[in-house]
Amino acid sequence: MTRSATSGSASTCLYALVQRRDFDAHVLLGGYSEDRYIPDGDGAVRAEHGVGHSSGGINTVPRDVYHEVTEIHEPGRTLTLMVCGPREHGRWGYLDLATGQHRAAAPDLDFSARLQAINPRHP
């Protein structure tokens, strides 16, 4: 999930990554927690915070649910396998929590710098 301030706005908008088709995340080792966001179509968003998943479980994320992994239970020892079916080009995106609207994914120009900051071993 990317958190960013909206340009020219006093408020902060949050975005949650989604794949616009159902997928299953098989938790092979460790575990994680996520927040889920479900838009109602009229601009409101229902949130479910701290949904936990542990080793041996399957997390099914429906296509109308946006999610953010918020905690890795065992850093360095958590492994998941995502099963998502055929690719749907152009369907990945973000949910603007302020408006409840889907926004198409765009390249993150700061990704490499942010990755380097949290993982010094990354070239």
Contact map, one row per residue, 1 for C-alpha under 8 A:
111000000000001110000000000000000000000000000000000000000000000000111000000000000000000000000000000000000000000000000000000
111100000000011110000000000000000000000000000000000000000000000000000000000000000000000000000000000000000000000000000000000
111110000000111000000000000000000000000000000000000000000000000000000000000000000000000000000000000000000000000000000000000
011111000001111000000000000000000000000000000000000000000000000000000000000000000000000000000000000000000000000000000000000
001111101011110000000000000000000000000000000000000000000000000000000000000000000000000000000000000000000000000000000000000
000111111111100000000000000000000000000000000000000000000000000000000000000000000000000000000000000000000000000000000000000
000011111000000000000000000000000000000000000000000000000000000000000000000000000000000000000000000000000000000000000000000
000001111100000000000000000000000000000000000000000000000000000000000000000000000000000000000000000000000000000000000000000
000011111111000000000000000000000000000000000000000000000000000000000000000000000000000000000000000000000000000000000000000
000001011111000000000000000000000000000000000000000000000000000000000000000000000000000000000000000000000000000000000000000
000011001111100000000000000000000000000000000000000000000000000000000000000000000000000000000000000000000000000000000000000
000111001111110000000000000000000000000000000000000000000000000000000000000000000000000000000000000000000000000000000000000
001111000011111000000000000000000000000000000000000000000000000000000000000000000000000000000001110000000000000000000000000
011110000001111100000000000000000000000000000000000000000000000000000000000000000000000000000011110000000000000000000000000
111100000000111110000000000000000000000000000000000000000000000000000000000000000000000000000111100000000000000000000000000
110000000000011111000000000000000000100000000000000000000000000001110000000000000000000000001111000000000000000000000000000
110000000000001111100000000000000000000000000000000000000000000001110000000000000000000000011110000000000000000000000000000
000000000000000111110000000000000000000000000000000000000000001011100000000000000000000000011110000000000000000000000000000
000000000000000011111110000000000000000000000000000000000000001001000000000000000000000000111000000000000000000000000000000
000000000000000001111100000000000000000000000000000000000000001100000000000000000000000100111000000000000000000000000000000
000000000000000000111110000000000000000000000000000000000000011100000000000000000001000100000000000000000000000000000000000
000000000000000000111111000000000000000000000000000000000001111000000000000000000001000000000000000000000000000000000000000
000000000000000000101111100000000000000000000000000000000001111000000000000000000111100000000000000000000000000000000000000
000000000000000000000111110000000000000000000000000000000111100000000000000000000111000000000000000000000000000000000000000
000000000000000000000011111000000000000000000000000000000111100000000000000000011110000000000000000000000000000000000000000
000000000000000000000001111100000000000000000000000000011110000000000000000000011110000000000000000000000000000000000000000
000000000000000000000000111111100000000000000000000011111110000000000000000001111000000000000000000000000000000000000000000
000000000000000000000000011111000000000000000000000000111000000000000000000001111000000000000000000000000000000000000000000
000000000000000000000000001111100000000000000000000001110000000000000000000011110000000000000000000000000000000000000000000
000000000000000000000000001111110000000000000000000001100000000000000001110011100000000000000000000000000000000000000000000
000000000000000000000000001011111000000000000000000111100000000000000001110001100000000000000000000000000000000000000000000
000000000000000000000000000001111100000000000000000111000000000000001111110001000000000000000000000000000000000000000000000
000000000000000000000000000000111110000000000000011110000000000000001111100000000000000000000000000000000000000000000000000
000000000000000000000000000000011111000000000000111100000000000000111110000000000000000000000000000000000000000000000000000
000000000000000000000000000000001111100000000011111000000000000000111100000000000000000000000000000000000000000000000000000
000000000000000000000000000000000111110000000011101000000000000011110000000000000000000000000000000000000000000000000000000
000000000000000100000000000000000011111000001111000000000000000011100000000000000000000000000000000000000000000000000000000
000000000000000000000000000000000001111100001110000000000000000111000000000000000000000000000000000000000000000000000000000
000000000000000000000000000000000000111111111100000000000000000110000000000000000000000000000000000110000000000000000000000
000000000000000000000000000000000000011111111100000000000000000000000000000000000000000000000000000100000000000000000000000
000000000000000000000000000000000000001111110000000000000000000000000000000000000000000000000000000100000000000000000000000
000000000000000000000000000000000000001111110000000000000000000000000000000000000000000000000000000100000000000000000000000
000000000000000000000000000000000000001111111000000000000000000000000000000000000000000000000000011110000000000000000000000
000000000000000000000000000000000000001111111100000000000000000000000000000000000000000000000000001100000000000000000000000
000000000000000000000000000000000000111100111110000000000000000000000000000000000000000000000000100100000000000000000000000
000000000000000000000000000000000000111100011111000000000000000000000000000000000000000000000000000000000000000000000000000
000000000000000000000000000000000011110000001111100000000000000000000000000000000000000000000000000000000000000000000000000
000000000000000000000000000000000011100000000111111000000000000000000000000000000000000000000000000000000000000000000000000
000000000000000000000000000000000111000000000011111000000000000000000000000000000000000000000000000000000000000000000000000
000000000000000000000000000000001110000000000001111100000000000000000100000000000000000000000000000000000000000000000000000
000000000000000000000000000000001111000000000001111110000000000000000000000000000000000000000000000000000000000000000000000
000000000000000000000000000000111100000000000000011111000000000000000000000000000000000000000000000000000000000000000000000
000000000000000000000000001000111000000000000000001111101110000000000000000000000000000000000000000000000000000000000000000
000000000000000000000000001011110000000000000000000111111000000000000000000000000000000000000000000000000000000000000000000
000000000000000000000000001111100000000000000000000011111000000000000000000000000000000000000000000000000000000000000000000
000000000000000000000000011110000000000000000000000001111100000000000000000000000000000000000000000000000000000000000000000
000000000000000000000000011100000000000000000000000011111110000000000000000000000000000000000000000000000000000000000000000
000000000000000000000001111000000000000000000000000010011111000000000000000000000000000000000000000000000000000000000000000
000000000000000000000001111000000000000000000000000010001111100000000000000000000000000000000000000000000000000000000000000
000000000000000000000111100000000000000000000000000000000111110000000000000000000000000000000000000000000000000000000000000
000000000000000000000111100000000000000000000000000000000011111010000000000000000000000000000000000000000000000000000000000
000000000000000000001110000000000000000000000000000000000001111110000000000000000000000000000000000000000000000000000000000
000000000000000001111110000000000000000000000000000000000000111111000000000000000000000000000000000000000000000000000000000
000000000000000000011000000000000000011000000000000000000000011111000000000000000000000000000000000000000000000000000000000
000000000000000001000000000000000001111000000000000000000000111111100000000000000000000000000000000000000000000000000000000
000000000000000111100000000000000001110000000000000000000000001111110000000000000000000000000110000000000000000000000000000
100000000000000111000000000000000111100000000000000000000000000011111000000000000000000000000000000000000000000000000000000
100000000000000110000000000000000111000000000000000000000000000001111100000000000000000000000000000000000000000000000000000
100000000000000000000000000000011110000000000000000000000000000000111111000000000000000000000000000000000000000000000000000
000000000000000000000000000000011110000000000000010000000000000000011111000000000000000000000000000000000000000000000000000
000000000000000000000000000000011100000000000000000000000000000000001111100000000000000000000000000000000000000000000000000
000000000000000000000000000001111000000000000000000000000000000000001111111001000000000000000000000000000000000000000000000
000000000000000000000000000001111000000000000000000000000000000000000011111001000000000000000000000000000000000000000000000
000000000000000000000000000001110000000000000000000000000000000000000001111111000000000000000000000000000000000000000000000
000000000000000000000000000000000000000000000000000000000000000000000001111111000000000000000000000000000000000000000000000
000000000000000000000000000000000000000000000000000000000000000000000000011111000000000000000000000000000000000000000000000
000000000000000000000000000011000000000000000000000000000000000000000000011111100000000000000000000000000000000000000000000
000000000000000000000000001111110000000000000000000000000000000000000001111111110000000000000000000000000000000000000000000
000000000000000000000000001111100000000000000000000000000000000000000000000011111000000000000000000000000000000000000000000
000000000000000000000000111110000000000000000000000000000000000000000000000001111100000000000000000000000000000000000000000
000000000000000000000000111100000000000000000000000000000000000000000000000000111110000000000000000000000000000000000000000
000000000000000000000011110000000000000000000000000000000000000000000000000000011111000000000000000000000000000000000000000
000000000000000000000011110000000000000000000000000000000000000000000000000000001111100000000000000000000000000000000000000
000000000000000000001111000000000000000000000000000000000000000000000000000000000111111000000000000000000000000000000000000
000000000000000000000010000000000000000000000000000000000000000000000000000000000011111000000000000000000000000000000000000
000000000000000000000000000000000000000000000000000000000000000000000000000000000001111100000000000000000000000000000000000
000000000000000000000000000000000000000000000000000000000000000000000000000000000001111110000000000000000000000000000000000
000000000000000000011000000000000000000000000000000000000000000000000000000000000000011111100000000000000000000000000000000
000000000000000000000000000000000000000000000000000000000000000000000000000000000000001111110000000000000000000000000000000
000000000000000000000000000000000000000000000000000000000000000000000000000000000000000111110000000000011000000000000000000
000000000000000000110000000000000000000000000000000000000000000000000000000000000000000111111000000000010000000000000000000
000000000000000011110000000000000000000000000000000000000000000000000000000000000000000011111100000000011000000000000000000
000000000000000111110000000000000000000000000000000000000000000000000000000000000000000000111110000001111100000000000000000
000000000000001111000000000000000000000000000000000000000000000001000000000000000000000000011111000001111000000000000000000
000000000000011111000000000000000000000000000000000000000000000001000000000000000000000000001111100111100000000000000000000
000000000000111100000000000000000000000000000000000000000000000000000000000000000000000000000111111111100000000000000000000
000000000000111000000000000000000000000000001000000000000000000000000000000000000000000000000011111110000000000000000000000
000000000000110000000000000000000000000000100000000000000000000000000000000000000000000000000001111100000000000000000000000
000000000000000000000000000000000000000000110000000000000000000000000000000000000000000000000001111110000000000000000000000
000000000000000000000000000000000000001111111000000000000000000000000000000000000000000000000011111111000000000000000000000
000000000000000000000000000000000000001000100000000000000000000000000000000000000000000000000011101111100000000000000000000
000000000000000000000000000000000000000000000000000000000000000000000000000000000000000000001111000111110000000000000000000
000000000000000000000000000000000000000000000000000000000000000000000000000000000000000000001111000011111000000000000000000
000000000000000000000000000000000000000000000000000000000000000000000000000000000000000001111100000001111100000000000000000
000000000000000000000000000000000000000000000000000000000000000000000000000000000000000001011100000000111110000000000000000
000000000000000000000000000000000000000000000000000000000000000000000000000000000000000000001000000000011111000000000000000
000000000000000000000000000000000000000000000000000000000000000000000000000000000000000000000000000000001111100000000000000
000000000000000000000000000000000000000000000000000000000000000000000000000000000000000000000000000000000111111000000000000
000000000000000000000000000000000000000000000000000000000000000000000000000000000000000000000000000000000011111100000000000
000000000000000000000000000000000000000000000000000000000000000000000000000000000000000000000000000000000001111111000000000
000000000000000000000000000000000000000000000000000000000000000000000000000000000000000000000000000000000001111111100000000
000000000000000000000000000000000000000000000000000000000000000000000000000000000000000000000000000000000000111111110000000
000000000000000000000000000000000000000000000000000000000000000000000000000000000000000000000000000000000000011111111000000
000000000000000000000000000000000000000000000000000000000000000000000000000000000000000000000000000000000000011111111100000
000000000000000000000000000000000000000000000000000000000000000000000000000000000000000000000000000000000000001111111110010
000000000000000000000000000000000000000000000000000000000000000000000000000000000000000000000000000000000000000111111111111
000000000000000000000000000000000000000000000000000000000000000000000000000000000000000000000000000000000000000011111111000
000000000000000000000000000000000000000000000000000000000000000000000000000000000000000000000000000000000000000001111111000
000000000000000000000000000000000000000000000000000000000000000000000000000000000000000000000000000000000000000000111111110
000000000000000000000000000000000000000000000000000000000000000000000000000000000000000000000000000000000000000000011111111
000000000000000000000000000000000000000000000000000000000000000000000000000000000000000000000000000000000000000000010011111
000000000000000000000000000000000000000000000000000000000000000000000000000000000000000000000000000000000000000000110011111
000000000000000000000000000000000000000000000000000000000000000000000000000000000000000000000000000000000000000000010001111
